[in-house]
């Protein structure tokens, strides 16, 4: 007969083997489930429910094994199951509106929305979370929306969404030379509306990341895929919109104390519009420092896109800073850029500056720049911009506390000369955000036929479907977003990447500026002004695909000035800020003048009650119109610790009048309630909106209640 210690050891080994088999089964079954393509979120939920129920059985099995192997200490347990966590939420959002469709005709509407959301999450780790960790997350959501009007219009919308994810990490808390993480996230759903209208969507993301631990050159490699599909059908079962695309992205990054290396490869597949392309980017940077604040920084970057929207870029930059004496240093920058898209452009940029600091008061900078661009588009041309620049800044500390005076002047004179024709320059990856329904491209003389917009994920938007383009008489270009209700795919506040080509005609440009700032304890007085004169030495009619008014002038002059006075006071219980500012702008024959007064007050009655008020008055007069505006807001924050309640009442008022007959008034008042009781939280808000305009009077009341119950 074997000794008792050997029998216990054999039982422990068998138990550990059984646990290992159980974990392998869990992982295999989980990834089989999440990688299975399911056409309906409800069907997917039904498929996942047996697996979630089986989790309880597996959990009991593991605890049973742990109980049988009492000879193993807690630190020696192989698999540790953390408790299943969950939360449940309910949202009610109701709106009651009354508005004038025409003078004397009022229409009422009622909109009610209900949302139920559930979330289940479970974490598993082996021995220690730093060795291996697995997490599973399931989030089904159900939405119901009903919209009614007194005119008889009715719209019912039902939406079902399922989001599930699985993530894992290995060896992140160990001294192994490598660790990795992997995960998948998928969101799919269906929305049905009146008359049989329907929207189906499916979005799947997968990622795999390797981290290579190396004291000399730590690196990481990541591979991600994203696939999305959206189908919108009208009530007559005809397809209105169908998008389906996939992105594969491979990234490598490595760094040391002086060098960084980045390599990226992306493949975009469009199954509907066939706008497929591949994108490659390589970047290497290196920095070397010596002496007292002397250094050289180098960067080389190559980007290339093939097939749809093909282009190629090569950038090389060298920056050198030499500290000659304690108060004198010089800097030099060289840029080389080669771009090939609609035309091939090569540019060289040289900039030299010498900087001197006289004690701590006077800083002087003189510089000279030269920028040469060559292009080829059937014919060859060259553009060269040269000229000096300067700036002087003076600052002086005054005897009073927190008081000083500073002033400065700056200027430049740049001359652009053409040879062989009028140059056109490519711009790739210009980032802009749709803060409103339009963006302004801050570059004049753009060839509008070359404009392309891309999402952050790499998808290319289509003119006429997603956006429209207009050009202002001044030569600037605006891009307008088409709303999703009209078939557009660009979201509000979305940041897009813009590619375009613009003309760079020869001109002489002179700039000058001056600023003065005086701080006297809590008072600040400031004034700055700038001027820019440009002379276009070419016939505007030769700039193709650029719109100009008939009275367009080849010479332009812009002058701008700002003068302001502010006062800031901070005491124990309150903070006060007052400001008065006037601005003047002159652009050729167009002038603008504005005055603005701002006031804000933050007062704390005690640590639990605070009051915040703001007031703004402004008046603007232009060559074409005059307008006045007034706005005020009051906000309070009241905390009741014993009841675990926070109240936030607020009121906002705004009024705008102009000489064109517009008279707009807007009022919003309401209160926000936050309540926490153990694992239950309640957030509620009640708002009343009222506004008056020439189009009529409108009134809107809104009530929102959000309940959330968590497991811990």
C-alpha positions in Angstrom: 0.0 0.0 0.0 1.3 3.5 -0.9 2.0 6.0 1.8 -0.8 8.5 2.6 1.4 11.4 1.3 1.9 9.7 -2.0 -1.9 9.1 -2.4 -2.6 12.8 -1.6 -0.1 13.8 -4.2 -1.6 11.5 -6.8 -5.1 12.8 -6.1 -3.9 16.4 -6.3 -2.2 15.8 -9.7 -5.4 14.2 -11.1 -7.5 17.1 -9.8 -5.1 19.6 -11.5 -5.3 17.7 -14.8 -9.1 17.7 -14.6 -9.1 21.5 -14.0 -6.7 22.1 -16.9 -9.0 20.1 -19.2 -12.0 22.1 -18.0 -10.3 25.4 -18.7 -9.3 24.3 -22.2 -12.9 23.3 -22.8 -14.2 26.7 -21.6 -11.8 28.6 -23.8 -12.4 26.5 -26.9 -16.2 26.6 -26.5 -16.1 30.4 -25.9 -14.1 31.2 -29.0 -16.2 28.8 -31.0 -19.3 30.7 -29.9 -18.0 34.2 -30.6 -16.5 33.4 -34.0 -19.7 31.8 -35.2 -21.6 34.2 -37.6 -25.1 34.7 -36.4 -27.6 36.6 -38.6 -29.8 37.8 -35.8 -28.9 39.2 -32.3 -31.9 37.4 -30.8 -30.7 34.1 -32.2 -27.2 34.9 -31.0 -28.5 35.5 -27.5 -30.4 32.2 -27.5 -27.2 30.4 -28.6 -25.2 32.1 -25.8 -27.7 31.4 -23.0 -27.0 27.6 -22.7 -23.3 28.4 -22.5 -23.9 31.0 -19.7 -26.0 28.5 -17.8 -23.3 25.9 -18.2 -20.9 28.3 -16.5 -22.6 27.7 -13.2 -22.1 23.9 -13.6 -18.5 24.5 -14.5 -18.1 26.8 -11.5 -19.6 24.2 -9.2 -17.2 21.6 -10.7 -14.2 23.7 -10.0 -15.2 24.4 -6.4 -15.8 20.7 -5.9 -12.3 19.9 -7.2 -10.9 22.6 -5.0 -12.7 21.1 -2.0 -11.3 17.7 -2.7 -7.8 19.0 -3.0 -7.6 20.6 0.4 -3.9 19.9 0.6 -3.3 22.6 -2.0 -2.9 26.1 -0.5 -4.8 29.0 -1.9 -1.7 30.4 -3.6 -1.2 27.1 -5.4 -4.7 26.9 -7.0 -4.3 26.7 -10.7 -7.6 28.4 -11.8 -9.4 31.2 -10.0 -12.9 32.2 -11.0 -14.0 35.6 -10.0 -17.7 36.1 -9.2 -20.0 36.8 -12.1 -20.7 40.6 -12.2 -23.8 42.1 -13.8 -25.8 45.3 -14.1 -29.2 46.1 -15.3 -30.5 49.4 -16.5 -33.8 51.1 -17.5 -34.1 54.4 -19.4 -37.2 56.5 -20.0 -36.9 59.6 -22.2 -40.1 61.6 -22.9 -40.5 64.8 -24.9 -43.6 66.9 -25.3 -43.3 69.7 -27.9 -45.5 72.5 -29.2 -44.4 74.4 -32.2 -45.7 76.7 -35.0 -45.6 75.2 -38.5 -46.7 78.6 -39.8 -48.0 81.8 -38.2 -51.1 80.9 -36.2 -50.9 77.2 -36.9 -49.7 75.1 -33.9 -48.8 71.4 -33.8 -48.1 69.2 -30.9 -45.9 66.1 -30.7 -45.1 63.5 -28.2 -42.1 61.2 -28.2 -41.4 58.4 -25.7 -38.4 56.1 -25.6 -37.8 53.1 -23.4 -34.5 51.2 -23.1 -33.7 48.1 -21.2 -30.0 47.0 -21.0 -28.3 44.1 -19.3 -24.6 43.3 -18.9 -22.9 40.1 -17.7 -19.2 39.9 -17.1 -16.9 37.1 -15.8 -13.2 37.1 -15.2 -10.9 34.0 -14.9 -7.2 33.9 -14.2 -4.6 31.2 -13.7 -2.6 31.3 -10.5 -2.2 35.1 -10.7 -3.8 37.8 -12.9 -0.3 38.6 -14.1 0.1 35.2 -15.7 -3.1 34.6 -17.6 -6.4 36.4 -17.5 -9.7 35.8 -19.4 -12.8 38.0 -19.4 -16.2 37.6 -21.1 -18.7 40.3 -21.5 -22.3 40.1 -22.9 -24.5 43.2 -23.3 -28.0 42.9 -24.8 -30.0 46.1 -25.3 -33.6 46.7 -26.3 -35.0 50.1 -27.4 -38.6 51.2 -28.1 -39.5 54.6 -29.5 -42.9 56.1 -30.3 -43.5 59.5 -31.9 -46.9 61.0 -32.4 -48.2 64.4 -33.6 -51.6 66.0 -33.6 -51.5 66.0 -37.4 -51.8 62.2 -37.3 -48.2 61.3 -38.0 -47.0 58.2 -36.1 -43.7 56.4 -36.1 -42.8 53.4 -34.0 -39.2 52.1 -33.8 -38.0 49.0 -32.1 -34.3 48.2 -31.8 -32.4 45.2 -30.5 -28.6 45.3 -30.1 -26.2 42.7 -28.8 -22.6 43.5 -27.9 -20.3 40.7 -26.7 -16.6 40.6 -26.2 -13.9 38.2 -25.0 -10.4 39.4 -24.0 -7.3 37.5 -22.7 -3.8 38.4 -21.6 -0.8 36.3 -20.9 2.4 36.8 -19.0 1.8 40.6 -18.4 2.9 40.4 -14.8 5.9 38.2 -15.2 9.6 38.7 -16.2 9.2 36.7 -19.4 10.6 38.4 -22.5 7.3 38.4 -24.2 3.6 38.9 -23.3 0.5 39.0 -25.5 -3.1 40.0 -25.4 -6.0 39.0 -27.7 -9.6 40.0 -27.9 -12.8 40.2 -30.0 -15.7 42.6 -29.8 -18.8 42.3 -31.9 -22.0 44.5 -32.0 -24.9 43.6 -34.1 -28.5 44.7 -34.2 -31.7 45.3 -36.0 -34.0 48.4 -36.0 -37.6 48.2 -37.4 -39.8 51.2 -38.1 -43.3 51.9 -39.4 -44.3 50.6 -42.8 -41.7 47.8 -42.6 -38.6 50.0 -42.8 -35.6 48.2 -41.3 -31.9 48.7 -40.6 -29.5 45.9 -39.9 -25.9 46.4 -38.8 -23.0 44.3 -37.7 -19.6 45.5 -36.5 -16.8 43.2 -35.5 -13.3 44.0 -34.1 -10.5 41.6 -33.4 -7.0 42.3 -32.0 -3.8 40.5 -31.2 -0.8 42.2 -29.6 2.7 41.0 -28.8 4.9 43.0 -26.5 8.6 42.2 -26.8 10.5 43.1 -23.6 14.0 44.2 -24.3 16.0 46.7 -22.4 17.7 47.9 -25.6 14.8 48.1 -28.0 11.4 47.3 -26.5 8.8 46.7 -29.2 5.2 45.6 -29.8 3.4 44.1 -32.8 -0.3 44.3 -33.1 -2.8 43.0 -35.6 -6.4 44.2 -35.8 -9.3 43.6 -38.1 -12.5 45.5 -38.3 -15.5 44.5 -40.4 -18.8 46.4 -40.6 -22.0 46.0 -42.6 -25.0 48.2 -42.7 -28.3 47.6 -44.6 -31.1 50.1 -44.7 -34.4 49.2 -46.3 -37.5 51.4 -46.9 -41.0 50.3 -46.1 -41.4 49.1 -49.7 -38.5 46.6 -49.2 -36.2 48.3 -51.6 -32.6 48.7 -50.6 -31.8 52.4 -49.8 -28.3 51.9 -48.5 -25.9 49.0 -48.2 -22.3 49.3 -46.9 -19.9 46.4 -46.2 -16.2 46.8 -45.7 -13.3 45.3 -43.9 -10.0 46.7 -42.6 -6.8 44.6 -41.8 -4.1 46.6 -39.9 -0.6 45.5 -38.9 1.5 47.7 -36.7 5.0 47.5 -35.4 6.6 50.0 -33.0 10.0 49.9 -31.4 11.9 52.5 -29.4 15.1 53.2 -27.6 16.5 56.3 -25.8 17.5 57.9 -29.1 15.5 56.1 -31.9 11.9 55.2 -32.7 10.7 52.9 -35.5 7.1 52.6 -36.7 5.8 50.4 -39.5 2.1 50.2 -40.4 0.3 48.3 -43.1 -3.4 48.5 -43.8 -5.7 46.8 -46.3 -9.2 48.1 -46.9 -11.8 46.0 -48.7 -15.1 47.5 -49.9 -17.5 44.8 -50.9 -20.2 47.2 -52.3 -18.5 50.1 -54.0 -15.2 48.3 -54.8 -13.1 51.1 -53.4 -10.3 48.8 -52.3 -6.8 50.0 -51.4 -3.7 49.2 -49.4 -1.9 51.7 -47.3 1.7 51.5 -46.0 3.6 53.8 -43.7 7.2 53.6 -42.4 8.7 56.2 -40.0 12.1 56.4 -38.4 13.2 59.2 -35.9 16.5 59.7 -34.2 17.7 62.3 -31.7 21.2 63.1 -30.5 22.0 65.6 -27.7 25.4 67.0 -26.7 26.9 69.8 -24.7 24.6 72.4 -23.2 21.3 72.2 -25.0 22.6 71.4 -28.4 20.9 68.6 -30.4 20.1 67.2 -33.8 16.8 65.5 -34.6 16.1 63.5 -37.8 13.0 62.0 -39.2 12.2 60.1 -42.4 8.7 59.0 -43.3 7.3 57.2 -46.3 3.6 56.7 -46.9 1.9 55.0 -49.9 -1.6 54.2 -50.9 -2.3 51.9 -53.9 -5.4 51.3 -56.0 -8.3 53.6 -55.0 -7.1 57.2 -54.2 -3.5 56.2 -55.0 -0.7 58.5 -53.8 2.9 58.4 -52.5 4.7 60.6 -50.0 8.3 60.8 -48.9 9.3 63.3 -46.1 12.8 63.9 -44.7 13.4 66.4 -41.9 16.6 67.6 -40.1 16.5 70.0 -37.2 19.8 71.3 -35.6 20.1 73.5 -32.6 23.6 74.9 -31.6 24.1 76.6 -28.3 27.0 79.1 -28.9 27.0 81.0 -25.7 24.7 81.2 -22.7 22.6 83.8 -24.4 23.0 83.0 -28.0 22.0 80.0 -30.1 21.1 79.2 -33.7 18.8 76.7 -35.3 18.5 75.3 -38.8 15.7 73.2 -40.3 15.8 71.3 -43.6 12.7 69.6 -45.1 12.5 67.5 -48.2 9.1 66.4 -49.4 8.2 64.4 -52.5 4.5 63.8 -53.3 3.0 62.0 -56.3 -0.8 62.0 -56.7 -2.5 63.9 -59.5 0.9 65.6 -60.1 4.4 65.0 -58.9 5.7 67.7 -56.5 9.1 67.9 -55.0 9.8 70.6 -52.4 12.9 71.8 -50.4 12.5 73.9 -47.3 15.4 75.7 -45.6 14.9 77.9 -42.5 17.7 79.5 -40.5 17.2 81.4 -37.2 19.6 83.1 -34.8 18.3 83.8 -31.3 19.7 86.1 -28.7 18.6 86.8 -25.1 19.8 89.9 -23.4 19.6 89.0 -19.7 16.0 87.9 -19.1 14.3 90.9 -20.6 14.9 91.1 -24.4 14.7 88.2 -26.8 15.6 88.8 -30.4 15.2 86.5 -33.4 16.3 87.0 -37.0 15.7 84.4 -39.7 15.7 83.6 -43.3 13.7 81.0 -45.2 13.8 79.5 -48.7 11.2 77.1 -50.0 11.5 75.6 -53.5 8.9 73.4 -55.1 9.1 71.6 -58.5 6.1 69.9 -60.1 5.5 67.8 -63.2 2.2 67.3 -64.9 2.9 67.0 -68.6 5.0 70.2 -68.2 7.5 71.1 -65.6 7.3 74.2 -63.3 9.1 75.6 -60.3 8.1 77.9 -57.4 10.5 79.6 -55.1 9.6 81.5 -51.9 12.3 83.5 -50.1 12.5 86.2 -47.6 13.6 87.4 -44.1 11.6 87.5 -40.9 12.2 88.9 -37.4 10.7 89.2 -33.9 11.6 91.1 -30.8 10.0 90.4 -27.4 10.6 92.4 -24.2 9.3 91.6 -20.7 9.9 93.3 -17.4 8.9 92.4 -13.9 7.2 95.3 -12.0 7.5 96.1 -8.3 3.9 95.2 -7.5 3.0 91.5 -6.8 2.1 89.4 -9.9 2.8 92.5 -12.1 4.8 92.7 -15.3 4.8 94.3 -18.7 5.6 92.6 -22.0 5.6 93.8 -25.6 6.9 92.6 -29.0 7.0 93.2 -32.7 7.3 90.7 -35.6 7.3 90.8 -39.4 8.3 89.1 -42.6 8.5 89.7 -46.3 8.2 86.7 -48.5 8.4 86.7 -52.3 7.0 83.8 -54.4 8.2 83.5 -58.0 7.0 81.1 -60.6 8.8 79.6 -63.6 7.2 77.3 -66.2 3.6 77.9 -65.2 1.4 78.0 -62.2 2.2 75.4 -59.5 -0.3 73.0 -57.9 0.5 71.4 -54.6 -0.9 68.2 -53.0 -2.1 68.1 -49.4 -2.5 64.6 -47.9 -4.2 63.8 -44.5 -5.4 67.3 -43.5 -7.4 66.7 -40.3 -10.7 68.6 -39.7 -13.7 68.1 -37.3 -17.3 68.7 -38.2 -18.1 70.8 -35.1 -21.1 72.1 -37.1 -22.5 70.8 -40.4 -19.6 72.3 -42.3 -15.8 72.6 -42.2 -13.7 75.4 -43.8 -10.5 74.3 -45.5 -8.0 77.0 -44.5 -6.2 77.1 -47.9 -7.1 79.3 -50.8 -7.4 78.4 -54.4 -8.3 74.7 -54.0 -9.0 72.6 -57.1 -12.4 71.3 -55.9 -12.3 68.2 -58.2 -9.4 66.8 -56.1 -11.1 66.9 -52.7 -11.4 63.5 -50.9 -12.7 62.8 -47.4 -11.8 59.8 -45.4 -12.9 58.5 -42.0 -10.5 57.7 -39.1 -11.0 54.1 -40.0 -9.8 54.6 -43.6 -13.2 54.5 -45.4 -13.5 57.0 -48.2 -16.6 59.2 -48.3 -18.4 60.0 -51.6 -19.3 63.5 -52.8 -23.0 64.0 -53.4 -23.8 61.1 -51.0 -21.9 62.0 -47.9 -20.9 65.7 -48.5 -21.2 68.6 -50.8 -18.6 71.3 -51.7 -19.0 75.1 -52.2 -16.4 77.9 -52.7 -16.6 81.3 -51.2 -15.9 84.4 -53.3 -12.7 85.0 -51.3 -11.2 81.7 -52.8 -11.8 79.6 -49.7 -13.6 76.2 -49.8 -16.3 74.8 -47.5 -17.4 71.2 -47.2 -21.0 70.5 -46.0 -21.9 67.2 -44.3 -25.1 65.5 -45.6 -27.2 64.3 -42.6 -27.7 60.6 -42.0 -31.5 61.0 -42.6 -30.6 62.0 -46.2 -28.2 59.1 -46.7 -25.0 60.6 -45.5 -22.5 58.6 -43.4 -20.5 61.4 -41.7 -21.4 61.7 -38.0 -21.7 65.0 -36.1 -18.4 66.0 -34.4 -16.6 63.4 -36.6 -12.9 64.1 -37.4 -12.1 63.4 -41.1 -8.9 63.3 -43.1 -9.0 65.5 -46.2 -6.9 65.2 -49.3 -6.8 67.9 -52.0 -4.7 69.9 -54.4 -4.4 73.7 -54.4 -2.9 76.3 -56.7 0.1 78.3 -55.4 0.3 81.3 -57.7 3.2 83.7 -57.4 2.8 86.6 -55.0 4.5 89.0 -52.7 3.4 88.8 -49.0 4.3 91.2 -46.2 3.3 90.6 -42.6 3.8 92.7 -39.5 2.5 92.6 -36.0 2.7 94.2 -32.6 1.5 93.2 -29.1 1.5 94.8 -25.6 0.4 93.3 -22.3 0.3 94.9 -18.9 -0.4 92.9 -15.7 -1.1 94.9 -12.5 -2.0 92.3 -9.8 -5.6 91.4 -10.7 -5.9 93.7 -13.7 -4.7 92.8 -17.3 -4.6 95.2 -20.2 -3.7 93.8 -23.7 -3.5 95.0 -27.3 -2.3 93.2 -30.4 -2.5 94.0 -34.1 -1.4 92.4 -37.3 -1.4 93.2 -41.0 -0.9 91.1 -44.1 -0.6 92.4 -47.7 -0.6 90.1 -50.7 -0.3 90.8 -54.3 -1.3 88.1 -56.7 0.9 88.3 -59.9 -1.2 86.1 -62.1 -4.6 86.2 -63.9 -7.2 84.5 -61.6 -8.9 83.0 -64.6 -5.9 80.7 -65.2 -6.6 78.9 -61.9 -8.8 75.9 -63.0 -11.8 74.7 -60.9 -11.5 77.7 -58.5 -14.5 80.1 -58.3 -14.0 83.9 -58.1 -16.6 86.8 -58.2 -16.5 89.2 -61.1 -15.1 91.9 -58.8 -12.2 89.8 -57.5 -9.1 91.8 -56.8 -5.6 90.3 -57.3 -4.4 92.5 -54.4 -5.6 91.8 -50.8 -4.9 93.6 -47.5 -6.0 92.2 -44.1 -5.7 94.1 -40.8 -6.8 92.9 -37.5 -6.5 94.3 -34.0 -7.7 93.2 -30.5 -7.9 95.4 -27.3 -9.1 94.1 -24.0 -9.2 94.7 -20.3 -9.9 92.0 -17.7 -10.1 91.7 -13.9 -9.7 88.5 -11.9 -10.3 88.1 -8.1 -10.1 85.0 -6.1 -11.1 84.7 -2.4 -12.0 81.9 -0.1 -15.6 81.5 -1.1 -15.8 83.1 -4.6 -14.0 83.7 -7.8 -14.8 86.7 -10.0 -13.8 87.3 -13.6 -14.7 90.4 -15.7 -13.6 91.1 -19.3 -14.1 93.7 -21.9 -12.8 93.2 -25.5 -13.1 94.9 -28.8 -12.0 93.5 -32.2 -11.6 95.1 -35.6 -11.0 93.4 -38.9 -10.5 94.9 -42.3 -10.3 92.7 -45.4 -10.2 94.7 -48.7 -13.6 96.4 -48.7 -15.2 94.3 -45.9 -15.0 95.5 -42.3 -16.0 94.0 -39.0 -16.1 95.5 -35.5 -17.2 93.8 -32.3 -17.4 94.5 -28.6 -17.8 91.8 -26.0 -18.3 91.9 -22.2 -18.0 88.8 -20.2 -18.6 88.1 -16.5 -18.4 84.9 -14.4 -18.9 84.4 -10.7 -18.3 81.2 -8.8 -19.5 81.3 -5.1 -19.4 78.5 -2.5 -21.9 78.9 0.3 -20.3 75.9 2.0 -18.5 72.7 0.8 -21.9 71.3 -0.2 -23.5 74.2 -2.1 -21.9 76.1 -5.0 -23.3 78.8 -7.4 -21.9 79.6 -10.8 -23.2 82.5 -13.0 -22.0 83.8 -16.4 -23.1 86.8 -18.4 -22.1 87.7 -22.0 -22.9 90.9 -24.0 -21.7 91.4 -27.5 -22.4 93.8 -30.4 -21.1 93.3 -33.9 -21.2 95.6 -36.9 -20.1 94.7 -40.4 -20.2 96.3 -43.8 -23.5 94.4 -44.4 -25.2 94.0 -41.1 -25.5 94.8 -37.4 -26.3 92.5 -34.5 -26.5 92.4 -30.7 -26.6 89.3 -28.5 -27.1 88.7 -24.8 -26.7 85.4 -22.9 -26.8 84.5 -19.2 -26.7 81.3 -17.2 -27.1 80.3 -13.6 -26.1 76.8 -12.3 -26.1 75.4 -8.8 -24.7 72.2 -7.2 -26.3 71.0 -4.0 -25.1 67.8 -2.3 -27.1 66.1 0.5 -24.6 63.5 1.8 -27.0 61.8 4.3 -29.6 61.2 1.6 -26.9 60.5 -1.0 -28.6 63.0 -3.3 -27.1 65.6 -5.6 -29.3 68.4 -7.1 -28.2 70.6 -10.0 -30.7 73.3 -11.0 -29.8 75.4 -14.0 -31.1 78.2 -16.2 -29.8 79.6 -19.5 -31.1 82.5 -21.5 -29.9 83.8 -24.9 -31.2 86.6 -27.2 -30.0 87.7 -30.6 -31.2 90.8 -32.6 -30.0 92.2 -35.9 -31.0 94.8 -38.5 -32.2 92.1 -40.9 -35.3 91.5 -38.9 -34.2 88.4 -37.0 -35.2 88.3 -33.3 -34.4 85.1 -31.5 -35.0 84.3 -27.8 -34.1 81.1 -26.1 -34.7 79.9 -22.6 -33.8 76.6 -20.9 -34.5 75.8 -17.3 -34.4 72.5 -15.4 -32.9 70.4 -12.7 -30.7 67.2 -12.6 -31.1 64.7 -9.8 -28.5 62.1 -8.9 -29.2 59.5 -6.2 -27.0 56.6 -5.0 -28.3 53.9 -2.7 -25.9 50.9 -2.2 -25.9 49.2 -5.6 -28.8 51.2 -7.1 -28.3 54.5 -8.9 -30.9 56.9 -10.3 -30.2 59.8 -12.7 -33.1 62.0 -13.7 -33.4 65.3 -15.4 -36.4 67.6 -16.1 -35.9 70.4 -18.7 -38.1 73.1 -20.1 -37.1 74.7 -23.4 -38.8 77.7 -24.9 -37.6 79.8 -27.9 -39.1 82.5 -30.1 -38.0 83.4 -33.7 -39.5 85.0 -36.8 -40.6 81.5 -37.8 -42.8 81.1 -34.7 -42.9 80.1 -31.1 -41.7 76.7 -29.8 -41.9 74.9 -26.5 -40.3 71.6 -25.5 -40.5 69.7 -22.2 -38.3 66.7 -21.6 -38.1 64.1 -18.8 -35.4 61.5 -18.6 -35.0 58.8 -15.9 -32.2 56.3 -15.9 -32.1 53.4 -13.3 -29.0 51.1 -13.0 -28.7 48.2 -10.6 -25.2 46.6 -10.2 -24.2 43.3 -8.7 -21.3 44.9 -6.7 
